[in-house]
Amino acid sequence: MSASAAPHVVVVGGGLAGLAAAVACVDGGAQVTLLESRPRLGGATWSFRRNGLSFDNGQHVHMRCCIAYRRFLERIGTAAHAPMQERLEIPVLRPTHGGGEPALSWIRRSGLPAPLHLGASLLAYGHLGIADRARLGRAALALRRLRLTDAALDTETFGAFLARHGQRPSAIAALWDLIALPTVNVRAKDASLALAAKVFKTGLLTEAGAADLGWSRVPLAQLHADPAEAVLRRAGATVRRSARVTVLRTTRDRATGAPSVTGVVVDGEPVDADAVVLAVPHEAAAQLLPAGGLHDPASLEGLGRSPIIDVHLVYDRRVVAHEVAAAVGSPVQFVFDTTESSGLDPADGQCVAVSVSGADDEHGERPDALIERYTHALAALFPAARGAKVVDAVVSREHAATFRGVPGTQRLRPRPASGIAGLYLAGAWTDTGWPATMEGAVRSGVAAAAGTLRFVGRERAVPRAAEMPEHAEEVVA
């Protein structure tokens, strides 16, 4: 490669991490080839059509503290399609015996600084008894005192930590799991304290507005894959779908024996590269990584998997009065009004999506059983659904939606730089300091791009998004 020639970077994988890495690399002046084995881009964030409507494979939500993800949306021009709440506000419903009106409480923030911004809401949280509400502050203050860089946090479960700080099982189920489950994708009793502490410190206990929610008002393909691909093509990048990479090509320095990457083999065809970003799921990465890529490639298999399912219901009328709602004492975890993103005319009815994280028991069940269960569960939470007709229903599943965020996973998550010169790793499973979220995926992509651009001599062109530190430590005395 001449000093003036644009370096060629191959990005393997077209999920959020790969898209973020590819965009950051073209912004840094590299020539990029993006290779995706599936016929679509977007990874775990994708959409499908059914009976004239659009459905997402899962209801993906982010918080205001997801800075890298918001920057990515701004870069590809779609931030306006995923607006933020003005202030965090989530109705939480519990079904009542006898089929009456459900009990309703709110988690909402005030204008006070953190952590006082949630105080009034939690003191009035009716799904907990008065004694449990009084003990919440003890656990919250203990979380604020934790240092996120303390490796010992990854040796304990979040549930054990909460129990040590006065939280009873009823309080964990009715409050703490509402946040832990959709972010870590396992319940508090199984979740690594390191991952849960990151969520609660960054999202709820440091900045008042950090946990304000945002989600897409358009199909996810229109939010991520399509606009990112358009950005890449305008920059001269090559994007190939249904392109299966089988080998990462390497060579060894004759003098030192150190390995370096030289390209890939895709569908039997060698493609040369000055650097490669491997942005595939961790199980696929374990199969593709050449010898020397990681000290212990088998460690990636130890990250495990945790499933998510979504049950999409189309009603003949409006049945859910909230854009988003949570539930306790119900099979429902979160429910979203997806009428706008589906393309359904509100005059014709309402689309809702029930999102179930940590769905170990549900992911193998038949669709008709899941549809029946969640139709009944929604009727128990929303009286208007009891007389409504379900005109269509479909179940979407991600069997390996995330790695399993249990204690011990931190040591298994690799940094972006591999053991092979010019080969960088990206994916929400890498060591981003975050659980396996869209924020973690984008952070991993821009971090891998930063390393790649430095490796190919474009250090001065590293984009601002790629300069973001992977680990943000909030120290609270």
KOLNUTOR-176904 format. One record per residue (C-alpha): residue number from 1; residue in one letter; chain; z, y, x. Coordinates in nm, 2 decimals. Each point is the difference from the previous one (the first is absolute). Layout:
N
R   num   residuo   cadena        z        y        x
R   NUM         a        A        Z        Y        X
...
***
This chain:
477
R   num   residuo   cadena        z        y        x
R     1         m        A     0.00     0.00     0.00
R     2         s        A    -0.10     0.34     0.14
R     3         a        A     0.24     0.29     0.01
R     4         s        A    -0.19     0.17    -0.28
R     5         a        A    -0.07    -0.30    -0.22
R     6         a        A     0.20    -0.05    -0.31
R     7         p        A     0.22    -0.31     0.04
R     8         h        A    -0.06    -0.28    -0.24
R     9         v        A     0.30    -0.12    -0.19
R    10         v        A    -0.01    -0.30    -0.23
R    11         v        A     0.26    -0.01    -0.28
R    12         v        A     0.05    -0.35    -0.14
R    13         g        A     0.13     0.03    -0.36
R    14         g        A    -0.07     0.24    -0.28
R    15         g        A     0.34     0.04    -0.16
R    16         l        A     0.20     0.32     0.00
R    17         a        A     0.10    -0.06     0.37
R    18         g        A    -0.36    -0.06     0.11
R    19         l        A    -0.13     0.29    -0.20
R    20         a        A     0.26     0.24     0.14
R    21         a        A    -0.07    -0.12     0.35
R    22         a        A    -0.38     0.03    -0.04
R    23         v        A     0.02     0.35    -0.15
R    24         a        A     0.24     0.11     0.28
R    25         c        A    -0.24    -0.14     0.26
R    26         v        A    -0.31     0.17    -0.13
R    27         d        A     0.20     0.32    -0.02
R    28         g        A     0.08    -0.05     0.37
R    29         g        A    -0.36    -0.03     0.09
R    30         a        A    -0.05    -0.37     0.02
R    31         q        A    -0.29    -0.20    -0.13
R    32         v        A     0.16    -0.24    -0.25
R    33         t        A    -0.11    -0.34    -0.15
R    34         l        A     0.23    -0.12    -0.28
R    35         l        A    -0.02    -0.37    -0.08
R    36         e        A     0.15    -0.14    -0.32
R    37         s        A    -0.01    -0.37    -0.09
R    38         r        A     0.02     0.05    -0.37
R    39         p        A    -0.28     0.16    -0.22
R    40         r        A     0.23     0.30    -0.07
R    41         l        A     0.21     0.25     0.20
R    42         g        A     0.35     0.10    -0.08
R    43         g        A     0.20    -0.30     0.10
R    44         a        A     0.30    -0.04    -0.23
R    45         t        A    -0.10     0.31    -0.19
R    46         w        A    -0.30    -0.09    -0.21
R    47         s        A    -0.14     0.03    -0.36
R    48         f        A    -0.20    -0.22    -0.23
R    49         r        A    -0.19     0.05    -0.33
R    50         r        A     0.07    -0.19    -0.32
R    51         n        A    -0.15     0.06    -0.34
R    52         g        A    -0.11     0.35     0.10
R    53         l        A     0.34     0.11     0.14
R    54         s        A     0.13     0.03     0.36
R    55         f        A     0.31    -0.18     0.11
R    56         d        A     0.18     0.02     0.34
R    57         n        A     0.12    -0.31     0.17
R    58         g        A     0.35     0.15     0.00
R    59         q        A     0.17     0.33    -0.08
R    60         h        A     0.04     0.17     0.33
R    61         v        A     0.24     0.29     0.02
R    62         h        A     0.10     0.23     0.29
R    63         m        A     0.27     0.26     0.06
R    64         r        A    -0.02     0.36     0.12
R    65         c        A     0.14    -0.12     0.34
R    66         c        A    -0.31    -0.21     0.05
R    67         i        A    -0.15     0.26     0.22
R    68         a        A    -0.26    -0.21     0.18
R    69         y        A    -0.14    -0.14    -0.32
R    70         r        A    -0.02     0.35    -0.16
R    71         r        A    -0.19     0.13     0.30
R    72         f        A    -0.24    -0.29    -0.02
R    73         l        A    -0.07     0.08    -0.37
R    74         e        A    -0.05     0.36     0.10
R    75         r        A    -0.24    -0.10     0.27
R    76         i        A    -0.22    -0.21    -0.23
R    77         g        A     0.02     0.26    -0.27
R    78         t        A     0.19    -0.19    -0.27
R    79         a        A     0.36     0.14     0.01
R    80         a        A    -0.05     0.18    -0.33
R    81         h        A    -0.06    -0.34    -0.17
R    82         a        A     0.35    -0.11     0.10
R    83         p        A     0.22     0.29    -0.10
R    84         m        A     0.38     0.01     0.06
R    85         q        A     0.27     0.04    -0.25
R    86         e        A     0.14     0.36     0.01
R    87         r        A     0.34    -0.17     0.03
R    88         l        A     0.11    -0.37     0.01
R    89         e        A     0.05    -0.11    -0.36
R    90         i        A     0.01    -0.37    -0.11
R    91         p        A     0.12    -0.12    -0.34
R    92         v        A     0.19    -0.33     0.03
R    93         l        A     0.02    -0.22    -0.31
R    94         r        A     0.21    -0.30    -0.09
R    95         p        A    -0.08    -0.22    -0.31
R    96         t        A     0.29    -0.02    -0.25
R    97         h        A     0.11    -0.31    -0.18
R    98         g        A    -0.13    -0.03    -0.35
R    99         g        A    -0.33     0.18     0.08
R   100         g        A     0.12     0.35    -0.06
R   101         e        A    -0.09     0.31     0.19
R   102         p        A     0.02    -0.06     0.38
R   103         a        A     0.27     0.17     0.20
R   104         l        A    -0.15     0.29     0.21
R   105         s        A     0.13     0.17     0.32
R   106         w        A    -0.18     0.21     0.25
R   107         i        A    -0.03     0.02     0.37
R   108         r        A    -0.10     0.35     0.08
R   109         r        A     0.07     0.26     0.26
R   110         s        A     0.13     0.35    -0.04
R   111         g        A    -0.07     0.31     0.22
R   112         l        A     0.30    -0.07     0.22
R   113         p        A    -0.04    -0.11     0.36
R   114         a        A     0.02    -0.36     0.10
R   115         p        A     0.21    -0.21    -0.06
R   116         l        A     0.14     0.21    -0.29
R   117         h        A    -0.34     0.01    -0.17
R   118         l        A     0.06    -0.33    -0.17
R   119         g        A     0.37     0.04    -0.07
R   120         a        A    -0.01     0.11    -0.36
R   121         s        A    -0.26    -0.26    -0.09
R   122         l        A     0.20    -0.29     0.15
R   123         l        A     0.33     0.11    -0.15
R   124         a        A    -0.16    -0.01    -0.34
R   125         y        A    -0.19    -0.33     0.07
R   126         g        A     0.09    -0.20    -0.31
R   127         h        A    -0.11    -0.34     0.13
R   128         l        A     0.31    -0.01     0.23
R   129         g        A     0.36     0.02    -0.10
R   130         i        A     0.21     0.30     0.09
R   131         a        A     0.17    -0.19     0.29
R   132         d        A    -0.34    -0.11     0.15
R   133         r        A    -0.13     0.36    -0.03
R   134         a        A     0.30     0.13     0.19
R   135         r        A    -0.06    -0.25     0.28
R   136         l        A    -0.36     0.10     0.06
R   137         g        A     0.08     0.28     0.23
R   138         r        A     0.18    -0.23     0.24
R   139         a        A    -0.31    -0.21     0.06
R   140         a        A    -0.23     0.31     0.01
R   141         l        A     0.21     0.17     0.27
R   142         a        A     0.01    -0.32     0.20
R   143         l        A    -0.38    -0.02    -0.01
R   144         r        A    -0.02     0.36     0.12
R   145         r        A     0.21    -0.08     0.30
R   146         l        A    -0.23    -0.29     0.11
R   147         r        A    -0.22     0.05     0.30
R   148         l        A    -0.35    -0.14    -0.08
R   149         t        A    -0.05    -0.09     0.37
R   150         d        A     0.30    -0.23    -0.01
R   151         a        A    -0.14    -0.35     0.05
R   152         a        A     0.31    -0.15    -0.16
R   153         l        A    -0.13     0.12    -0.34
R   154         d        A    -0.26    -0.27     0.00
R   155         t        A     0.26    -0.27     0.03
R   156         e        A     0.16     0.06    -0.34
R   157         t        A    -0.12     0.00    -0.36
R   158         f        A     0.01     0.32    -0.20
R   159         g        A     0.20    -0.19    -0.27
R   160         a        A     0.27    -0.09     0.25
R   161         f        A     0.02     0.36     0.11
R   162         l        A     0.03     0.13    -0.36
R   163         a        A     0.27    -0.26    -0.07
R   164         r        A     0.20     0.11     0.30
R   165         h        A    -0.01     0.36    -0.14
R   166         g        A     0.13    -0.07    -0.34
R   167         q        A    -0.32    -0.09    -0.20
R   168         r        A     0.04    -0.28    -0.25
R   169         p        A    -0.30    -0.23    -0.09
R   170         s        A    -0.04     0.19    -0.33
R   171         a        A    -0.04     0.33     0.18
R   172         i        A    -0.25    -0.15     0.25
R   173         a        A    -0.21    -0.15    -0.28
R   174         a        A     0.01     0.32    -0.22
R   175         l        A    -0.06     0.26     0.27
R   176         w        A    -0.05    -0.10     0.36
R   177         d        A    -0.26    -0.26    -0.07
R   178         l        A    -0.21     0.25    -0.20
R   179         i        A    -0.08     0.17     0.33
R   180         a        A     0.03    -0.30     0.25
R   181         l        A    -0.22    -0.24    -0.19
R   182         p        A    -0.32     0.21    -0.04
R   183         t        A     0.02     0.13     0.36
R   184         v        A     0.12    -0.30     0.20
R   185         n        A    -0.15    -0.25    -0.24
R   186         v        A     0.31    -0.22    -0.01
R   187         r        A     0.34     0.05    -0.17
R   188         a        A     0.29     0.16     0.18
R   189         k        A     0.17    -0.34     0.05
R   190         d        A    -0.30    -0.10     0.22
R   191         a        A    -0.12     0.33     0.14
R   192         s        A     0.06     0.11     0.36
R   193         l        A     0.25     0.28     0.02
R   194         a        A    -0.23     0.16     0.26
R   195         l        A    -0.29     0.03    -0.25
R   196         a        A     0.22     0.10    -0.30
R   197         a        A     0.18     0.26     0.21
R   198         k        A    -0.34     0.16     0.09
R   199         v        A    -0.10     0.02    -0.36
R   200         f        A     0.33     0.15    -0.12
R   201         k        A     0.06     0.24     0.29
R   202         t        A    -0.35     0.13     0.02
R   203         g        A    -0.07     0.00    -0.37
R   204         l        A     0.33     0.08    -0.17
R   205         l        A     0.27     0.12     0.23
R   206         t        A    -0.15     0.25     0.24
R   207         e        A    -0.25     0.23    -0.18
R   208         a        A     0.04     0.08    -0.37
R   209         g        A    -0.37    -0.02    -0.08
R   210         a        A    -0.08    -0.30     0.21
R   211         a        A     0.01    -0.26    -0.28
R   212         d        A    -0.22     0.19    -0.25
R   213         l        A    -0.26    -0.25    -0.11
R   214         g        A    -0.38     0.01     0.01
R   215         w        A    -0.26    -0.25    -0.12
R   216         s        A    -0.37    -0.01    -0.06
R   217         r        A    -0.16     0.13    -0.32
R   218         v        A    -0.33    -0.17     0.10
R   219         p        A    -0.08    -0.36     0.09
R   220         l        A     0.12    -0.08     0.35
R   221         a        A    -0.35    -0.07     0.12
R   222         q        A    -0.08     0.37    -0.08
R   223         l        A     0.32     0.11     0.17
R   224         h        A    -0.03    -0.19     0.33
R   225         a        A    -0.30    -0.22     0.07
R   226         d        A    -0.30     0.19    -0.14
R   227         p        A     0.10     0.35     0.14
R   228         a        A     0.11    -0.14     0.34
R   229         e        A    -0.33    -0.18     0.03
R   230         a        A    -0.19     0.32    -0.08
R   231         v        A     0.19     0.19     0.27
R   232         l        A    -0.08    -0.27     0.25
R   233         r        A    -0.37    -0.02    -0.08
R   234         r        A    -0.03     0.38     0.01
R   235         a        A     0.14    -0.02     0.35
R   236         g        A    -0.26    -0.26     0.10
R   237         a        A     0.23    -0.30    -0.01
R   238         t        A    -0.13    -0.35    -0.09
R   239         v        A     0.18    -0.17    -0.29
R   240         r        A    -0.07    -0.37    -0.06
R   241         r        A     0.15    -0.20    -0.28
R   242         s        A     0.00    -0.39    -0.02
R   243         a        A     0.00     0.01     0.38
R   244         r        A     0.23    -0.27     0.14
R   245         v        A     0.13     0.05     0.35
R   246         t        A     0.08    -0.34     0.16
R   247         v        A     0.06     0.10     0.36
R   248         l        A     0.14     0.29     0.19
R   249         r        A    -0.18     0.00     0.33
R   250         t        A     0.19     0.07     0.32
R   251         t        A    -0.05     0.00     0.38
R   252         r        A     0.24     0.00     0.29
R   253         d        A     0.01     0.24     0.30
R   254         r        A    -0.10    -0.19     0.31
R   255         a        A     0.26     0.16     0.21
R   256         t        A     0.30     0.01    -0.23
R   257         g        A    -0.09    -0.27    -0.26
R   258         a        A     0.10     0.24    -0.27
R   259         p        A    -0.18    -0.05    -0.33
R   260         s        A    -0.20     0.27    -0.18
R   261         v        A    -0.20    -0.01    -0.33
R   262         t        A    -0.38     0.02     0.01
R   263         g        A    -0.09    -0.04    -0.36
R   264         v        A    -0.01    -0.25    -0.29
R   265         v        A    -0.21    -0.27    -0.14
R   266         v        A    -0.09     0.06    -0.37
R   267         d        A    -0.19    -0.26    -0.19
R   268         g        A    -0.11    -0.16     0.33
R   269         e        A    -0.13     0.33     0.14
R   270         p        A     0.17     0.17     0.30
R   271         v        A     0.08     0.37    -0.04
R   272         d        A     0.10     0.19     0.31
R   273         a        A     0.29     0.25    -0.02
R   274         d        A     0.19     0.23     0.24
R   275         a        A     0.31    -0.07    -0.22
R   276         v        A     0.10    -0.20    -0.30
R   277         v        A     0.25     0.07    -0.28
R   278         l        A     0.11    -0.32    -0.17
R   279         a        A     0.11     0.10    -0.35
R   280         v        A     0.03    -0.32    -0.19
R   281         p        A     0.29    -0.18    -0.17
R   282         h        A     0.26    -0.14     0.24
R   283         e        A    -0.09    -0.36    -0.07
R   284         a        A    -0.37     0.07     0.07
R   285         a        A     0.10     0.20     0.32
R   286         a        A     0.19    -0.30     0.13
R   287         q        A    -0.32    -0.21    -0.03
R   288         l        A    -0.23     0.27     0.17
R   289         l        A     0.22     0.12     0.28
R   290         p        A    -0.12    -0.13     0.34
R   291         a        A     0.24    -0.14     0.25
R   292         g        A     0.22     0.28     0.14
R   293         g        A    -0.04     0.21    -0.31
R   294         l        A     0.37    -0.04    -0.08
R   295         h        A     0.28    -0.15     0.19
R   296         d        A     0.06    -0.25    -0.29
R   297         p        A    -0.29    -0.01    -0.24
R   298         a        A     0.19    -0.25    -0.22
R   299         s        A     0.26     0.27    -0.07
R   300         l        A    -0.25     0.15    -0.25
R   301         e        A     0.03    -0.31    -0.22
R   302         g        A     0.37     0.07    -0.02
R   303         l        A    -0.06     0.32    -0.19
R   304         g        A    -0.07    -0.21    -0.31
R   305         r        A    -0.14     0.14    -0.32
R   306         s        A     0.13     0.15    -0.33
R   307         p        A    -0.21     0.01    -0.32
R   308         i        A    -0.06     0.27    -0.26
R   309         i        A    -0.15    -0.05    -0.34
R   310         d        A    -0.11     0.25    -0.26
R   311         v        A    -0.05    -0.07    -0.37
R   312         h        A    -0.25     0.25    -0.16
R   313         l        A     0.02     0.04    -0.38
R   314         v        A    -0.24     0.19    -0.22
R   315         y        A     0.16     0.11    -0.33
R   316         d        A    -0.18     0.13    -0.31
R   317         r        A     0.23     0.30     0.00
R   318         r        A     0.24     0.19     0.22
R   319         v        A     0.32    -0.20     0.04
R   320         v        A     0.16     0.14     0.33
R   321         a        A     0.10     0.36    -0.01
R   322         h        A     0.06     0.03     0.37
R   323         e        A    -0.25     0.02     0.29
R   324         v        A     0.23    -0.22     0.20
R   325         a        A     0.32    -0.18    -0.10
R   326         a        A     0.24    -0.26     0.15
R   327         a        A     0.20    -0.27    -0.16
R   328         v        A     0.32    -0.19     0.06
R   329         g        A     0.12    -0.31    -0.18
R   330         s        A    -0.37    -0.08    -0.06
R   331         p        A    -0.28    -0.20     0.16
R   332         v        A    -0.18     0.34     0.03
R   333         q        A     0.07     0.19     0.32
R   334         f        A    -0.23     0.30    -0.03
R   335         v        A    -0.26     0.09    -0.26
R   336         f        A    -0.28     0.26     0.04
R   337         d        A    -0.23     0.17    -0.25
R   338         t        A    -0.34    -0.07     0.16
R   339         t        A    -0.21     0.12    -0.29
R   340         e        A    -0.15     0.29     0.21
R   341         s        A    -0.09    -0.21     0.30
R   342         s        A    -0.14    -0.28    -0.21
R   343         g        A    -0.25     0.23    -0.18
R   344         l        A     0.13    -0.09    -0.34
R   345         d        A    -0.03     0.28    -0.26
R   346         p        A     0.36     0.08    -0.11
R   347         a        A    -0.13     0.01    -0.36
R   348         d        A    -0.08    -0.37     0.03
R   349         g        A     0.34    -0.12     0.13
R   350         q        A     0.20    -0.03     0.32
R   351         c        A    -0.02    -0.20     0.32
R   352         v        A     0.33    -0.08     0.17
R   353         a        A     0.07    -0.19     0.32
R   354         v        A     0.32    -0.19     0.06
R   355         s        A     0.07    -0.03     0.38
R   356         v        A     0.21    -0.29     0.13
R   357         s        A     0.10     0.01     0.36
R   358         g        A     0.15    -0.29     0.19
R   359         a        A    -0.17    -0.23    -0.26
R   360         d        A     0.09    -0.33     0.17
R   361         d        A     0.06    -0.17    -0.33
R   362         e        A    -0.28     0.16    -0.20
R   363         h        A    -0.30    -0.01     0.24
R   364         g        A    -0.08    -0.37    -0.07
R   365         e        A     0.04     0.02    -0.38
R   366         r        A    -0.30    -0.01    -0.24
R   367         p        A    -0.14     0.33    -0.11
R   368         d        A     0.06    -0.07    -0.37
R   369         a        A     0.37    -0.07     0.06
R   370         l        A     0.04     0.32     0.19
R   371         i        A    -0.18     0.20    -0.26
R   372         e        A     0.21    -0.14    -0.28
R   373         r        A     0.33     0.06     0.19
R   374         y        A    -0.08     0.36     0.09
R   375         t        A    -0.14     0.08    -0.34
R   376         h        A     0.33    -0.10    -0.15
R   377         a        A     0.19     0.18     0.27
R   378         l        A    -0.18     0.33    -0.06
R   379         a        A     0.06    -0.04    -0.37
R   380         a        A     0.37    -0.02     0.07
R   381         l        A    -0.01     0.32     0.20
R   382         f        A    -0.25     0.20    -0.21
R   383         p        A     0.04    -0.03    -0.38
R   384         a        A    -0.35     0.14    -0.05
R   385         a        A    -0.15    -0.31     0.17
R   386         r        A     0.15    -0.23    -0.26
R   387         g        A    -0.26     0.08    -0.26
R   388         a        A    -0.29     0.06     0.24
R   389         k        A    -0.28    -0.24     0.07
R   390         v        A    -0.08    -0.11     0.36
R   391         v        A    -0.38     0.02     0.00
R   392         d        A    -0.04    -0.12     0.36
R   393         a        A     0.22    -0.12     0.29
R   394         v        A    -0.05    -0.11     0.35
R   395         v        A     0.22    -0.10     0.30
R   396         s        A    -0.07     0.11     0.35
R   397         r        A     0.18    -0.16     0.30
R   398         e        A     0.05     0.06     0.37
R   399         h        A     0.15    -0.32     0.13
R   400         a        A     0.05     0.14     0.34
R   401         a        A     0.05     0.37    -0.10
R   402         t        A     0.24     0.08     0.29
R   403         f        A     0.19    -0.17     0.28
R   404         r        A     0.34    -0.12    -0.11
R   405         g        A     0.25     0.28     0.08
R   406         v        A     0.30    -0.22     0.08
R   407         p        A     0.24     0.03     0.30
R   408         g        A    -0.16    -0.09     0.33
R   409         t        A    -0.35     0.14    -0.08
R   410         q        A     0.03     0.31     0.22
R   411         r        A    -0.02    -0.20     0.33
R   412         l        A    -0.31    -0.17    -0.13
R   413         r        A    -0.20     0.31    -0.08
R   414         p        A    -0.22     0.10     0.30
R   415         r        A    -0.07     0.35     0.12
R   416         p        A    -0.36     0.13    -0.01
R   417         a        A    -0.10    -0.08     0.36
R   418         s        A    -0.06    -0.36     0.05
R   419         g        A     0.02    -0.19     0.33
R   420         i        A    -0.38     0.04     0.04
R   421         a        A    -0.13     0.33     0.13
R   422         g        A    -0.21     0.18    -0.27
R   423         l        A     0.13    -0.22    -0.29
R   424         y        A     0.23     0.17    -0.25
R   425         l        A     0.17    -0.13    -0.31
R   426         a        A     0.03     0.16    -0.34
R   427         g        A     0.15    -0.10    -0.33
R   428         a        A     0.31     0.06    -0.21
R   429         w        A     0.14    -0.31     0.18
R   430         t        A     0.00     0.17     0.34
R   431         d        A     0.31     0.19     0.13
R   432         t        A    -0.03     0.33    -0.20
R   433         g        A     0.36     0.04    -0.08
R   434         w        A    -0.09    -0.03    -0.37
R   435         p        A    -0.01    -0.29    -0.24
R   436         a        A    -0.34    -0.14    -0.09
R   437         t        A    -0.12     0.30    -0.20
R   438         m        A    -0.31     0.22    -0.02
R   439         e        A     0.18     0.24     0.22
R   440         g        A     0.06    -0.27     0.26
R   441         a        A    -0.36    -0.11    -0.02
R   442         v        A    -0.14     0.34     0.07
R   443         r        A     0.26     0.08     0.27
R   444         s        A    -0.10    -0.32     0.18
R   445         g        A    -0.37     0.09    -0.03
R   446         v        A     0.04     0.35     0.15
R   447         a        A     0.23    -0.13     0.27
R   448         a        A    -0.25    -0.26     0.10
R   449         a        A    -0.27     0.26     0.00
R   450         a        A     0.21     0.23     0.22
R   451         g        A     0.03    -0.28     0.26
R   452         t        A    -0.36    -0.09    -0.03
R   453         l        A    -0.12     0.36     0.06
R   454         r        A     0.22     0.04     0.30
R   455         f        A    -0.13    -0.33     0.14
R   456         v        A    -0.36     0.11    -0.03
R   457         g        A     0.06     0.34     0.15
R   458         r        A     0.02     0.21    -0.31
R   459         e        A     0.37     0.09     0.03
R   460         r        A    -0.07     0.37    -0.07
R   461         a        A    -0.18    -0.10    -0.32
R   462         v        A     0.30    -0.20    -0.15
R   463         p        A     0.02     0.14    -0.35
R   464         r        A     0.32     0.16    -0.13
R   465         a        A     0.07    -0.28    -0.24
R   466         a        A     0.00    -0.25     0.29
R   467         e        A     0.26     0.20     0.19
R   468         m        A     0.26    -0.07    -0.26
R   469         p        A     0.28    -0.20     0.15
R   470         e        A     0.03    -0.36    -0.13
R   471         h        A     0.38     0.01    -0.02
R   472         a        A     0.18     0.30    -0.16
R   473         e        A     0.37    -0.01     0.07
R   474         e        A     0.23     0.20    -0.23
R   475         v        A     0.34     0.03     0.16
R   476         v        A     0.27     0.11    -0.24
R   477         a        A     0.35     0.05     0.13
***
